[in-house]
Amino acid sequence: MVTTWRVALGPGCFIPARLFLAALALAATPSAAFGQARPGAQAAPAAPVPDRSSALKMVWSMMAAVDHANRTGNYSVLRDLGTPAFQANNNPAALGAIFAGLRERGIDLSETLTVTPTWEFEPRMVSPAVLRMRGAFPLRPSAILFDLLFKWDRGWRLEGIAVQAAQPVG
């Protein structure tokens, strides 16, 4: 049985699209566009693609971080889990405004910690150092949709995030 979801859009459901799309575009831009490598310079080590278990832990970790931020009103830790670019573009107050819709609707993201997400597409590298994960937690009455970007920087760090609740159709 295939379930489709109707997205219940509202203010604060997504990180502003321009920031998310800018992060995705930046991740897809070849590093050569930012300058030529020095002769004899070593190439940066390739980011390790996480296995299924690690990918699930990464998604659940972000859901827990957003849930804790929504419960406490303190988005500092969520911000600090991000890359320097994510931190520069998102202060704690801005993150609070971005996730206000979920918070005001009383969406309990801790429910996602007990369910394995379904992938819209398998986690994949969108550039040599950026990993994208998109899918949903098939909860009732509201599924939780997510789209996450992680950038490799001696470990995976949050580069972009979108989380929203959706209503099942049919």
C-alpha positions in Angstrom: 0.0 0.0 0.0 1.4 3.4 -1.0 0.6 6.3 1.3 0.8 9.8 0.0 1.1 12.8 2.2 -0.4 16.3 2.0 1.9 18.8 3.3 0.4 21.2 5.9 2.5 24.2 5.2 2.6 27.0 7.6 5.0 29.6 8.9 8.1 28.1 10.6 7.9 24.7 9.0 11.0 25.0 7.0 14.3 26.7 7.2 13.9 29.4 4.6 14.2 27.8 1.2 16.8 30.3 0.0 19.1 29.3 2.8 18.6 25.6 2.2 18.9 25.9 -1.6 21.9 28.1 -1.2 23.6 25.5 0.9 22.7 22.8 -1.6 24.0 24.9 -4.5 27.2 25.7 -2.6 27.7 22.0 -1.9 27.3 21.2 -5.5 29.8 23.9 -6.7 33.2 22.4 -7.6 35.9 23.6 -5.2 38.0 24.8 -8.2 35.5 27.6 -8.6 36.9 29.1 -5.4 40.5 29.1 -6.5 43.1 26.8 -7.9 44.8 24.2 -5.7 48.4 25.0 -4.9 50.9 22.9 -6.8 51.9 19.9 -4.7 49.0 20.4 -2.3 47.4 17.3 -0.8 43.8 16.6 -1.7 41.5 16.5 1.3 40.5 13.0 2.4 37.2 11.9 1.0 34.2 12.0 3.3 33.3 8.5 4.5 29.8 7.5 3.3 27.9 6.4 6.4 26.4 2.9 6.6 22.7 2.4 7.2 23.1 2.3 11.0 25.1 5.5 11.1 22.7 7.3 8.7 19.8 6.4 10.9 21.6 7.7 14.0 22.4 11.0 12.3 18.7 11.5 11.4 17.5 10.5 14.8 20.1 12.8 16.4 18.8 15.8 14.4 15.2 15.0 15.3 16.1 14.8 19.0 18.0 18.1 18.7 15.0 19.9 17.1 12.7 18.3 19.7 14.8 19.4 22.6 15.1 22.9 21.2 11.3 23.1 20.7 10.7 21.9 24.2 13.1 24.3 25.9 13.0 27.3 23.5 16.8 27.1 23.4 18.2 26.6 19.8 21.8 27.1 20.7 22.8 23.4 20.7 21.0 22.8 17.4 23.0 25.8 15.9 26.2 24.5 17.4 25.8 21.1 15.7 26.1 22.9 12.4 28.9 23.9 10.2 30.4 27.4 10.5 28.3 28.5 7.5 25.1 27.1 9.1 26.0 29.0 12.3 26.7 32.2 10.5 23.3 32.0 8.7 21.2 30.9 11.7 21.4 32.5 15.1 19.3 30.8 17.9 16.5 33.3 17.6 16.2 32.7 13.8 16.1 29.0 14.4 13.3 29.5 17.0 11.3 31.4 14.4 11.9 28.8 11.7 10.6 26.0 14.0 7.8 28.1 15.6 5.1 26.4 13.5 6.0 22.9 14.8 6.3 24.2 18.3 2.9 26.1 18.2 1.2 23.0 16.7 2.5 20.9 19.6 4.3 18.4 17.2 6.1 15.9 19.4 9.3 15.0 17.4 10.3 12.6 20.1 7.9 10.1 18.5 10.4 9.9 15.5 12.9 8.3 17.8 10.9 5.1 18.0 10.3 4.7 14.2 12.6 3.9 11.3 12.2 6.5 8.6 11.3 5.7 5.1 13.7 7.3 2.5 12.5 9.4 -0.4 15.8 8.4 -1.8 18.7 6.6 -0.2 21.2 8.9 1.6 23.6 10.1 -1.0 26.6 12.4 -1.5 25.6 15.5 -3.4 29.2 16.7 -3.6 32.5 15.2 -2.3 31.9 16.5 1.2 28.1 16.9 1.5 25.6 14.2 2.3 21.8 14.5 1.7 19.1 12.5 3.5 15.4 13.0 2.7 12.5 11.0 3.9 9.6 10.7 6.4 8.6 9.1 9.6 5.3 7.5 8.9 3.5 8.5 12.1 -0.2 9.1 12.7 -1.9 11.5 12.6 1.0 13.6 11.2 3.9 12.1 9.3 7.2 14.0 9.9 9.0 14.9 6.7 12.7 15.8 6.8 15.4 16.9 4.4 18.9 17.1 5.9 22.3 18.2 4.6 25.5 17.2 6.4 29.0 18.4 5.5 32.1 16.5 6.4 34.4 18.5 8.6 36.4 15.9 10.7 32.9 14.4 11.3 29.5 15.0 9.9 28.0 18.5 10.8 24.6 19.9 10.0 24.7 22.1 6.8 20.9 22.4 6.2 17.7 21.2 7.8 14.0 21.1 6.9 11.4 19.4 9.1 7.6 19.6 8.8 4.5 17.7 9.7 2.2 16.4 7.0 -1.3 14.9 7.0 -1.9 11.5 5.4 -4.2 11.5 2.3 -6.6 8.6 1.8 
